[in-house]
Each structure stands twice: as C-alpha cells, then as structure tokens.
Amino acid sequence: MMMMKIQTCCILFFAWLTLTGCEKTLDIDYHDTDPIVVIEGGINDENTRVRVTTTRDVTEQANRIVSDATVVLTSDIFPPDTLRYKGNGYYEGDQIGFYGEKYGLDVTVDGTTYQSTSVMQQPPTITKYEMVWQKILTEKMLYIAVTLQDIPNEPNYYFIHIYRNGIGYRWSVVRDDKNPGGELRQLFNCMTKRQMEENTDDDVLHDGDQLHIEVRSIDKNVYNYLYSLQIMDNTTTNPIANFTNGALGYFSAYSSVTYDTTVKIADATEE
C-alpha cells in the first residue's frame, strides 16, 4: 500500500529581520512545544499499514519516530489485531479490508490512546487521462485532467494523488455532489506556457517525466479531514480532527486504482 505523505505537523514560524546600514546579532527566543502525535494509517484490499511519529521541534529536520506505540486494528469480522513494528515508525498487519465493513484504529503512545474509524469503500474507476492547455486571462495554463466514473446509488468521495518520478506532485479530494452517478473530471494545474519556456520553476513538467496517478475511494470522515487540510492555507485554521485526543493525521479504509503514463507535452490538447 502506498502511504500518502502529507505534512501534518505544527511548525513554529519566525522571520529574520534585515536592517539596512548596520549589522546586529539577533537572539531568536522561541519556546519548545510539547510534541503532538501524528498517525498516518490505512487498510485496503492488500494489507494494513500505519505510521506513528510526533511533531518536530523548530530546530529539528524531521518528525520524531515512535517505535514503542501499541497499534491495534479492530472490526466486527475479526478479533483485535495488534500490528507489528517494522521500523522507521511503520506498523503492519495481515488484515485486509472488505467493502462496507467498518474498521477502527487504536494507537497508544505514552499512556494516551488515540482512536479513529473508517468504512471501506468500493473500488474507483479512471475513465480518462489527458493533458490540456487552457487560457487563464493572459496566460496559457497546462493541466492534468483525470476523469472518474462515479459509483452509482450512493454518495462518494475520492482522493487523487499524482506522483512525478516517484515524488508527490499534486493531490486533491473530490466528491460526487455535482454529477452523482456520472463522470467526475478533476483538473490539476501544472505550469504556464511562460514557466515552461523559462524552465526556472521546480513544478515544470518535462517530456519523459513518469507520472503515477492513484485514486482512492474514501469515506466522508477522511474526505472532511483532507478537504480541510487542502483549504487550510486560505482559512488559517487547523484541519478537522480525524483522531480523538488531539492526534494529527488520519486513518482510512479505502479501495484504490492506479494509472501510469509518460509526459509528452506535444500530446496536450487546447480547450
């Protein structure tokens, strides 16, 4: 199962002050904060995998690994399953998910238990992949367009993650409220024509880049968390909690489908 890497830790931001005409040593006074547990967990039709870390301090480069957590998967169809620690914060189990079943995840760290639940969804379907140019004011923007066939007769929520050369590139969540039972088209902006010609931006796609697209069917609770995370920069609020007791991250029972392709800019169509 491919774990999605989403930055969920809290970071203390500070600014360096630049004084013109003089030099002065500035002592930055910041306070250590208590670490917050971060849980990234999922069960699909292949396996169960959970990663447990804690948020880093401002002076650290990465989240702190938690190697001594107790991680338990629960369901009505099997006894509680304690996951095995595999290293680098990852815990794995042998259970697989089944459509319509509700799963629970209990993670205990330093005596505090964090809980979340999720319901397994039906497999999604990708019906079309394309690259398109669209005119935005005076610029031409290149988009990756992914079209899904919505699962009929039930509300559905999807998570789409695009990897470029093995590294996360774009992601979004989609719900079927605008065309239930029909096709859902999601656009991902890549670059402007000017950025492509100047080739000075890390987001610029190049011919030969390998794209791996994963689409997951997720439940409403996971959608709410990811959607709130997606708009967090515009709302200046924390994402909706998916775990009890203040843990960051989310637990998802999901089905997925993948699509792999090679970038060829000349194949992009005009819209």
C-alpha positions as CSV (number, residue, x, y, z in Angstrom):
1,M,0.0,0.0,0.0
2,M,1.4,3.4,-0.9
3,M,1.3,5.8,2.0
4,M,0.5,9.2,1.2
5,K,3.0,11.8,2.6
6,I,1.1,14.8,3.7
7,Q,2.8,17.4,6.0
8,T,0.6,17.4,9.1
9,C,2.9,18.7,11.8
10,C,2.7,22.0,13.5
11,I,5.7,24.3,12.8
12,L,6.8,27.5,14.6
13,F,7.4,30.2,12.1
14,F,9.8,33.1,12.6
15,A,11.2,35.8,10.4
16,W,14.8,37.1,10.1
17,L,14.9,40.9,10.3
18,T,17.1,42.7,7.8
19,L,18.5,46.1,9.0
20,T,19.9,48.4,6.3
21,G,23.1,50.3,7.1
22,C,24.1,48.4,10.3
23,E,24.9,44.9,11.5
24,K,23.4,43.4,14.6
25,T,23.3,40.0,16.1
26,L,19.7,38.9,16.8
27,D,18.9,36.4,19.5
28,I,15.9,34.4,18.5
29,D,13.9,33.4,21.6
30,Y,11.4,30.6,21.0
31,H,9.8,28.1,23.3
32,D,9.9,24.3,22.9
33,T,6.4,22.9,22.4
34,D,5.0,19.6,23.5
35,P,5.2,17.1,20.7
36,I,1.9,16.1,19.0
37,V,1.3,12.5,17.9
38,V,0.9,12.1,14.1
39,I,-0.8,9.0,12.7
40,E,-1.0,8.0,9.0
41,G,-2.9,4.8,8.7
42,G,-4.8,2.8,6.1
43,I,-6.3,-0.6,5.3
44,N,-7.1,-1.7,1.8
45,D,-7.7,-4.9,0.0
46,E,-4.0,-5.8,0.2
47,N,-2.8,-5.0,3.7
48,T,-2.8,-2.7,6.8
49,R,-0.1,-0.2,7.3
50,V,0.2,2.6,9.9
51,R,3.0,5.1,10.6
52,V,3.3,6.8,14.0
53,T,5.5,9.9,14.6
54,T,5.4,13.1,16.7
55,T,5.8,16.6,15.5
56,R,9.3,18.0,15.4
57,D,10.8,20.9,17.3
58,V,11.7,24.0,15.3
59,T,15.4,23.0,15.4
60,E,14.8,19.5,14.0
61,Q,14.6,18.4,10.4
62,A,12.0,15.7,10.5
63,N,9.3,14.2,12.7
64,R,10.4,12.0,15.6
65,I,9.8,8.3,15.1
66,V,7.7,6.4,17.6
67,S,8.9,2.9,17.9
68,D,7.1,1.8,21.0
69,A,3.4,2.6,20.2
70,T,0.7,-0.1,20.6
71,V,-1.3,-0.1,17.4
72,V,-4.5,-2.2,17.3
73,L,-6.9,-2.7,14.3
74,T,-10.5,-3.6,15.2
75,S,-13.5,-4.8,13.3
76,D,-16.7,-6.8,13.7
77,I,-15.4,-9.5,11.4
78,F,-12.1,-10.4,13.3
79,P,-10.6,-10.2,16.8
80,P,-8.5,-7.1,17.7
81,D,-5.2,-7.3,15.7
82,T,-2.1,-5.8,17.2
83,L,0.2,-4.6,14.4
84,R,3.9,-5.4,14.3
85,Y,6.6,-2.7,14.3
86,K,8.6,-2.8,11.1
87,G,11.0,0.2,11.6
88,N,11.0,3.9,10.7
89,G,7.7,4.4,12.5
90,Y,5.8,1.8,10.5
91,Y,3.5,-0.8,11.9
92,E,2.0,-3.5,9.7
93,G,-0.7,-6.2,10.0
94,D,-2.1,-9.0,7.9
95,Q,-5.7,-8.0,7.8
96,I,-7.3,-6.7,4.5
97,G,-10.3,-4.6,4.0
98,F,-13.7,-5.6,2.7
99,Y,-16.3,-3.2,1.1
100,G,-18.9,-1.9,3.6
101,E,-17.0,-3.0,6.7
102,K,-16.2,-0.5,9.5
103,Y,-12.7,-0.6,10.9
104,G,-11.2,1.0,14.0
105,L,-7.7,2.0,14.8
106,D,-6.4,2.5,18.4
107,V,-2.9,3.9,18.8
108,T,-1.5,4.2,22.3
109,V,1.6,6.4,22.9
110,D,2.9,7.2,26.4
111,G,-0.3,6.0,28.0
112,T,-2.7,8.0,25.8
113,T,-4.9,6.2,23.3
114,Y,-5.9,7.9,20.0
115,Q,-8.9,6.4,18.1
116,S,-10.4,6.7,14.6
117,T,-12.8,4.7,12.5
118,S,-13.3,4.3,8.8
119,V,-15.7,2.4,6.4
120,M,-14.3,0.5,3.4
121,Q,-15.4,1.9,0.0
122,Q,-16.0,0.3,-3.4
123,P,-13.1,0.5,-6.0
124,P,-13.0,3.6,-8.1
125,T,-12.7,3.7,-11.9
126,I,-10.5,6.0,-14.0
127,T,-12.1,6.5,-17.4
128,K,-9.7,9.1,-19.0
129,Y,-6.4,10.8,-18.5
130,E,-5.3,13.8,-20.6
131,M,-3.2,16.9,-20.6
132,V,-4.9,20.2,-21.7
133,W,-4.0,23.8,-22.3
134,Q,-6.5,26.4,-21.1
135,K,-6.4,30.2,-21.4
136,I,-6.4,32.0,-18.0
137,L,-6.5,35.7,-18.5
138,T,-3.3,36.4,-20.5
139,E,-1.6,33.1,-19.6
140,K,-1.9,29.6,-21.0
141,M,-2.0,27.0,-18.2
142,L,-1.2,23.3,-18.7
143,Y,-3.5,21.0,-16.7
144,I,-3.5,17.3,-16.0
145,A,-7.2,16.1,-16.3
146,V,-8.3,12.9,-14.6
147,T,-11.9,11.7,-15.2
148,L,-13.6,9.2,-12.9
149,Q,-16.8,7.2,-13.3
150,D,-18.7,7.8,-10.1
151,I,-20.1,4.8,-8.3
152,P,-23.9,4.9,-8.7
153,N,-26.6,5.0,-6.0
154,E,-24.5,6.2,-3.1
155,P,-22.6,9.3,-2.0
156,N,-18.9,9.0,-2.9
157,Y,-15.7,10.7,-2.0
158,Y,-12.3,10.3,-3.8
159,F,-8.7,11.2,-3.1
160,I,-6.5,11.7,-6.2
161,H,-2.7,11.8,-5.8
162,I,-0.3,12.4,-8.6
163,Y,3.4,11.4,-8.3
164,R,6.1,12.7,-10.7
165,N,9.2,10.5,-10.9
166,G,8.2,8.8,-7.6
167,I,7.7,12.1,-5.7
168,G,4.4,13.6,-4.7
169,Y,3.4,16.3,-7.2
170,R,-0.3,17.2,-6.9
171,W,-3.3,16.0,-4.9
172,S,-6.9,16.8,-4.4
173,V,-10.1,15.4,-3.0
174,V,-13.4,15.1,-5.0
175,R,-17.0,14.5,-4.1
176,D,-19.8,13.5,-6.4
177,D,-22.3,16.1,-5.4
178,K,-22.3,17.9,-8.8
179,N,-22.7,14.8,-11.0
180,P,-23.7,11.8,-8.9
181,G,-23.6,8.6,-10.9
182,G,-21.9,10.3,-13.8
183,E,-18.3,11.3,-14.8
184,L,-16.2,13.5,-12.5
185,R,-13.4,15.5,-14.1
186,Q,-10.7,16.9,-11.9
187,L,-8.0,19.4,-13.2
188,F,-4.6,19.8,-11.7
189,N,-2.6,22.9,-12.7
190,C,0.9,22.2,-13.7
191,M,2.6,25.2,-15.3
192,T,2.1,28.2,-17.5
193,K,3.5,28.4,-21.1
194,R,5.9,31.1,-19.8
195,Q,7.1,28.9,-17.0
196,M,7.7,26.0,-19.4
197,E,9.7,28.2,-21.8
198,E,11.8,29.8,-19.0
199,N,12.2,26.4,-17.3
200,T,13.0,28.0,-13.9
201,D,10.3,26.5,-11.8
202,D,10.5,23.2,-10.0
203,D,6.9,22.4,-10.9
204,V,7.7,22.5,-14.7
205,L,6.9,19.1,-16.3
206,H,9.3,17.8,-18.9
207,D,8.9,15.2,-21.7
208,G,9.8,11.8,-20.3
209,D,8.7,12.5,-16.7
210,Q,6.9,9.5,-15.3
211,L,3.5,10.1,-13.7
212,H,1.9,7.7,-11.3
213,I,-1.8,8.5,-10.5
214,E,-3.5,6.9,-7.6
215,V,-7.2,7.3,-7.0
216,R,-8.7,6.2,-3.7
217,S,-12.4,5.8,-2.8
218,I,-12.6,7.2,0.8
219,D,-15.3,7.7,3.3
220,K,-16.8,11.0,4.4
221,N,-14.7,11.4,7.6
222,V,-11.5,11.1,5.6
223,Y,-12.8,13.4,2.9
224,N,-13.6,16.1,5.6
225,Y,-10.1,15.8,7.0
226,L,-8.3,16.0,3.7
227,Y,-10.6,18.8,2.3
228,S,-10.0,20.9,5.4
229,L,-6.3,20.2,5.1
230,Q,-6.4,21.3,1.4
231,I,-8.0,24.7,2.2
232,M,-6.1,25.3,5.4
233,D,-3.9,28.0,3.9
234,N,-7.0,30.0,3.0
235,T,-8.8,29.5,6.3
236,T,-5.9,29.8,8.7
237,T,-7.4,27.0,10.8
238,N,-6.4,23.5,11.7
239,P,-7.8,20.6,9.8
240,I,-10.9,18.8,11.1
241,A,-9.8,16.2,13.6
242,N,-9.8,12.5,12.4
243,F,-8.4,11.1,15.7
244,T,-9.5,11.6,19.3
245,N,-7.3,13.3,21.9
246,G,-5.7,15.7,19.5
247,A,-3.6,13.5,17.3
248,L,-2.9,14.8,13.8
249,G,-3.3,12.7,10.6
250,Y,-6.0,10.3,9.6
251,F,-7.0,6.6,9.3
252,S,-8.7,5.4,6.1
253,A,-10.3,2.2,4.9
254,Y,-10.2,2.5,1.1
255,S,-10.1,0.9,-2.3
256,S,-7.8,2.3,-5.0
257,V,-6.8,2.2,-8.7
258,T,-3.6,3.4,-10.3
259,Y,-2.6,4.7,-13.8
260,D,0.9,5.2,-15.1
261,T,2.0,7.3,-18.0
262,T,4.9,9.2,-19.5
263,V,4.7,13.0,-20.1
264,K,4.6,14.2,-23.7
265,I,3.8,17.9,-23.9
266,A,3.1,17.8,-27.6
267,D,0.1,15.5,-26.9
268,A,-1.7,18.2,-24.8
269,T,-4.9,19.5,-26.4
270,E,-6.3,23.0,-26.5
271,E,-9.5,23.8,-24.7
